[in-house]
Structures are given as C-alpha cells and as structure tokens.
C-alpha cells in the first residue's frame, strides 16, 4: 500500500468512528428539564434581595 492509500484509509476509518460517536451522543442526550421553583427557591430569592 502506498502512503496516500494508507492515509485515505485512515481518514475513512476516522470519519466512520466520528459518525458513530455523534449518532450515539444524539441517542443518549438527556432531555432538558426546567429547574423546579419551590418554596426553598423563593425563600432564597427573598433572602438575597433583603441582604443583597
């Protein structure tokens, strides 16, 4: 094999691996859940406003 052929083969293999990694990351991506605003949050905001 010539050097150029080896490099081309390596690039193709890297491209396949990257595509597989991107595909897996898209599948495993967690859904965004908005933060929970409860009593503790509002008490904390009130405390910050009073003491800030």
C-alpha positions in Angstrom: 0.0 0.0 0.0 1.2 3.4 -0.8 1.3 6.2 1.8 -1.6 8.1 0.2 -3.7 5.0 0.3 -3.0 4.4 3.9 -3.8 8.0 4.8 -7.1 7.8 2.8 -8.0 4.5 4.6 -7.2 6.1 8.0 -9.3 9.1 7.2 -12.2 7.0 6.2 -12.0 4.9 9.4 -11.8 8.1 11.5 -14.9 9.5 9.7 -16.8 6.3 10.4 -15.9 6.4 14.1 -16.8 10.1 14.4 -20.2 9.5 12.7 -20.9 6.6 15.1 -19.9 8.7 18.1 -22.2 11.6 17.0 -25.1 9.1 16.5 -24.6 7.6 20.0 -24.4 11.1 21.6 -27.7 12.1 19.9 -29.4 9.0 21.2 -28.1 9.4 24.8 -28.7 13.1 25.1 -30.8 13.8 28.2 -33.9 15.8 27.7 -33.9 19.3 29.2 -35.9 19.6 32.4 -36.5 23.1 33.6 -35.5 23.8 37.2 -38.0 23.4 39.9 -39.1 26.6 41.6 -40.3 25.6 45.0 -40.7 27.2 48.4 -36.9 27.0 49.1 -36.1 28.8 45.9 -38.5 31.7 46.6 -37.3 32.0 50.2 -33.7 32.1 49.0 -34.5 34.9 46.5 -36.3 36.8 49.2 -33.3 36.4 51.5 -30.9 37.6 48.7 -33.0 40.6 48.0 -33.1 41.6 51.7 -29.4 41.1 52.3 -28.0 42.0 48.9 
